[in-house]
Amino acid sequence: MCHVFHQDYIIKKGNGCMALEHEMLHLLDQRGAQYPAEHNVGHLYEAKPALKQFYRKLDPTNSFNPGIGKTSKKKNWAE
């Protein structure tokens, strides 16, 4: 089952937006949430190992979209 949520939050001035985001992501991780949504993982979230393997097979030179899923941005997947 897949649920896609697009939520906007209003944060009171002076509160740490990034800290709140990390706190929320940690809570979602504990609940087993996944973030790919309709745009896949993008550059913000880490791809699962099977997806990383798929990217390497599909693009052995890492030319199409380097860094996607928090993978290497270097040619030929160099670390």
MARBA-3410 file (N, C-alpha, C, O; in Angstrom, 1 decimal):
79
0.8,-1.2,0.0,0.0,0.0,0.0,0.9,1.2,0.0,2.0,1.2,0.6 ~ 0.5,2.2,-0.7,1.2,3.5,-0.8,0.4,4.7,-0.5,-0.7,4.8,-1.0 ~ 0.8,5.5,0.4,0.2,6.8,0.7,1.2,7.9,0.4,2.3,7.8,0.9 ~ 0.8,8.9,-0.3,1.6,10.0,-0.6,1.1,11.2,0.1,-0.1,11.6,-0.1 ~ 1.9,11.8,0.9,1.5,13.0,1.6,2.4,14.2,1.2,3.6,14.0,1.2
1.7,15.3,1.0,2.5,16.5,0.7,2.0,17.5,1.9,0.9,17.9,1.9 ~ 2.9,17.7,2.8,2.5,18.5,3.9,3.4,19.7,4.0,4.6,19.7,3.8 ~ 2.9,20.9,4.4,3.6,22.1,4.6,3.5,22.4,6.1,2.4,22.2,6.7 ~ 4.5,22.9,6.7,4.5,23.2,8.1,4.9,24.7,8.3,5.8,25.2,7.6 ~ 4.2,25.3,9.2,4.6,26.7,9.6,5.3,26.6,10.9,4.7,26.1,11.9
6.5,27.1,10.9,7.4,27.0,12.1,7.5,28.4,12.7,7.8,29.4,12.0 ~ 7.3,28.5,14.0,7.5,29.8,14.6,8.9,30.3,14.5,9.9,29.6,14.7 ~ 9.1,31.6,14.2,10.4,32.2,14.0,11.3,32.0,15.2,10.8,32.1,16.3 ~ 12.5,31.6,14.9,13.5,31.3,16.0,13.6,29.8,16.3,14.5,29.4,17.0 ~ 12.7,29.0,15.8,12.8,27.6,16.0,13.6,27.0,14.9,13.6,27.5,13.8
14.3,25.9,15.2,15.2,25.3,14.2,14.4,24.4,13.2,14.0,23.3,13.6 ~ 14.2,24.9,12.0,13.5,24.1,11.0,14.2,22.8,10.7,13.5,21.8,10.6 ~ 15.5,22.8,10.5,16.3,21.6,10.1,16.2,20.6,11.3,16.1,19.4,11.0 ~ 16.3,21.1,12.5,16.2,20.2,13.7,14.9,19.5,13.7,14.8,18.3,14.0 ~ 13.8,20.2,13.4,12.5,19.7,13.4,12.3,18.7,12.3,11.8,17.6,12.5
12.9,19.0,11.1,12.8,18.1,10.0,13.5,16.8,10.3,13.0,15.7,10.1 ~ 14.7,16.8,10.9,15.5,15.6,11.3,14.7,14.8,12.3,14.7,13.6,12.3 ~ 14.1,15.5,13.3,13.3,14.8,14.3,12.1,14.1,13.6,11.9,12.9,14.0 ~ 11.5,14.7,12.7,10.4,14.1,12.0,10.8,12.9,11.2,10.2,11.9,11.2 ~ 11.9,13.0,10.5,12.4,11.9,9.7,12.8,10.7,10.5,12.6,9.6,10.1
13.4,11.0,11.7,13.8,9.9,12.6,12.5,9.2,13.1,12.5,8.0,13.1 ~ 11.4,9.9,13.4,10.2,9.3,13.8,9.6,8.5,12.6,9.1,7.3,12.9 ~ 9.7,9.0,11.4,9.2,8.2,10.3,10.0,7.0,10.0,9.4,5.9,9.7 ~ 11.3,7.1,10.2,12.2,5.9,10.1,11.8,4.8,11.0,11.8,3.7,10.7 ~ 11.5,5.2,12.3,11.1,4.3,13.3,9.8,3.5,12.9,9.6,2.4,13.3
9.0,4.2,12.2,7.7,3.6,11.7,7.8,2.9,10.4,6.8,2.3,9.9 ~ 9.0,2.8,9.8,9.2,2.1,8.6,8.8,2.8,7.3,8.6,2.2,6.3 ~ 8.7,4.1,7.4,8.3,4.9,6.3,9.4,5.0,5.2,10.6,4.8,5.5 ~ 9.0,5.1,4.0,10.0,5.3,2.9,9.6,6.6,2.2,8.5,7.0,2.2 ~ 10.6,7.2,1.6,10.5,8.6,1.1,10.5,8.7,-0.4,10.4,9.8,-0.9
10.5,7.7,-1.2,10.7,7.9,-2.6,9.5,8.6,-3.3,9.7,9.3,-4.3 ~ 8.3,8.4,-2.8,7.1,9.1,-3.4,7.1,8.9,-4.9,7.6,8.0,-5.4 ~ 6.4,9.9,-5.5,6.3,9.7,-7.0,7.5,10.2,-7.7,7.6,10.0,-9.0 ~ 8.5,10.8,-7.1,9.7,11.3,-7.7,10.9,10.5,-7.4,12.0,10.9,-7.7 ~ 10.7,9.3,-6.8,11.8,8.5,-6.4,12.6,9.1,-5.3,12.1,10.1,-4.6
13.8,8.7,-5.0,14.5,9.2,-3.8,15.2,10.5,-4.1,15.5,11.3,-3.1 ~ 15.4,10.9,-5.3,16.1,12.2,-5.5,17.4,12.3,-4.9,18.1,11.3,-4.7 ~ 17.8,13.5,-4.6,19.2,13.7,-4.0,19.1,13.9,-2.4,20.1,14.0,-1.8 ~ 17.8,13.9,-1.9,17.7,14.2,-0.5,17.7,13.0,0.4,18.1,13.0,1.5 ~ 17.3,11.8,-0.2,17.2,10.6,0.6,18.1,9.5,0.1,18.4,9.5,-1.1
18.5,8.6,1.0,19.4,7.5,0.6,18.6,6.4,-0.1,17.5,6.0,0.5 ~ 19.0,5.9,-1.2,18.4,4.8,-1.9,18.7,3.5,-1.1,19.8,3.4,-0.6 ~ 17.8,2.6,-1.2,18.0,1.3,-0.6,19.0,0.5,-1.4,19.2,0.9,-2.6 ~ 19.7,-0.4,-0.8,20.8,-1.2,-1.6,20.4,-1.7,-2.9,21.1,-1.6,-3.9 ~ 19.2,-2.3,-3.0,18.7,-2.9,-4.3,18.6,-1.8,-5.4,18.9,-2.0,-6.5
18.1,-0.6,-5.0,17.9,0.5,-5.9,19.3,1.0,-6.3,19.5,1.4,-7.5 ~ 20.2,1.1,-5.4,21.6,1.5,-5.8,22.2,0.6,-6.8,22.8,1.0,-7.7 ~ 22.0,-0.7,-6.6,22.5,-1.7,-7.5,21.9,-1.5,-8.9,22.6,-1.6,-9.9 ~ 20.6,-1.3,-8.9,19.9,-1.0,-10.2,20.5,0.2,-10.9,20.7,0.1,-12.1 ~ 20.7,1.2,-10.2,21.3,2.4,-10.8,22.7,2.1,-11.4,23.0,2.6,-12.5
23.5,1.4,-10.7,24.8,1.0,-11.2,24.8,0.2,-12.4,25.5,0.4,-13.4 ~ 23.8,-0.7,-12.4,23.6,-1.6,-13.6,23.1,-0.8,-14.8,23.6,-1.0,-15.9 ~ 22.2,0.1,-14.6,21.6,0.9,-15.6,22.5,1.9,-16.2,22.5,2.2,-17.4 ~ 23.4,2.4,-15.3,24.3,3.5,-15.7,25.7,3.2,-15.2,26.2,3.9,-14.2 ~ 26.5,2.3,-15.8,27.8,1.9,-15.3,28.8,3.1,-15.2,29.8,3.0,-14.4
28.6,4.1,-16.0,29.6,5.2,-15.9,29.1,6.4,-15.0,29.9,7.3,-14.8 ~ 27.9,6.2,-14.4,27.4,7.2,-13.5,27.2,8.6,-14.2,27.6,9.6,-13.6 ~ 26.7,8.5,-15.4,26.6,9.8,-16.2,25.2,10.4,-16.2,25.1,11.6,-16.4 ~ 24.2,9.6,-16.0,22.8,10.1,-16.2,22.4,11.0,-15.1,21.9,12.1,-15.4 ~ 22.6,10.6,-13.8,22.1,11.4,-12.7,23.0,11.2,-11.5,22.5,10.6,-10.5
24.2,11.6,-11.6,25.2,11.3,-10.5,24.7,11.8,-9.1,24.2,13.0,-9.0 ~ 24.9,11.0,-8.1,24.5,11.5,-6.8,23.1,11.1,-6.3,22.7,11.4,-5.2 ~ 22.3,10.6,-7.3,20.9,10.3,-7.0,20.9,9.2,-5.8,21.7,8.3,-5.8 ~ 20.0,9.4,-4.9,19.9,8.4,-3.8,21.1,8.5,-2.8,21.4,7.5,-2.2 ~ 21.8,9.6,-2.8,23.0,9.8,-2.0,24.1,8.8,-2.4,24.8,8.3,-1.5
24.2,8.5,-3.7,25.2,7.7,-4.2,26.4,8.6,-4.6,26.3,9.8,-4.5 ~ 27.4,8.0,-5.1,28.6,8.8,-5.6,28.2,9.7,-6.7,27.4,9.4,-7.6 ~ 28.9,10.9,-6.7,28.7,11.8,-7.8,29.9,11.7,-8.8,29.9,12.5,-9.8 ~ 30.8,10.8,-8.6,32.0,10.7,-9.4,31.8,9.7,-10.5,31.0,8.8,-10.4 ~ 32.6,9.9,-11.6,32.5,9.1,-12.8,32.8,7.6,-12.4,33.7,7.4,-11.5
32.1,6.7,-13.0,32.3,5.3,-12.8,32.1,4.9,-11.3,32.6,3.9,-10.8 ~ 31.3,5.6,-10.6,30.9,5.4,-9.2,32.0,5.4,-8.2,31.9,4.8,-7.2 ~ 33.1,6.1,-8.6,34.2,6.1,-7.6,33.8,6.8,-6.3,32.9,7.6,-6.3 ~ 34.4,6.3,-5.3,34.0,6.9,-3.9,34.8,8.0,-3.6,34.7,8.6,-2.5
END
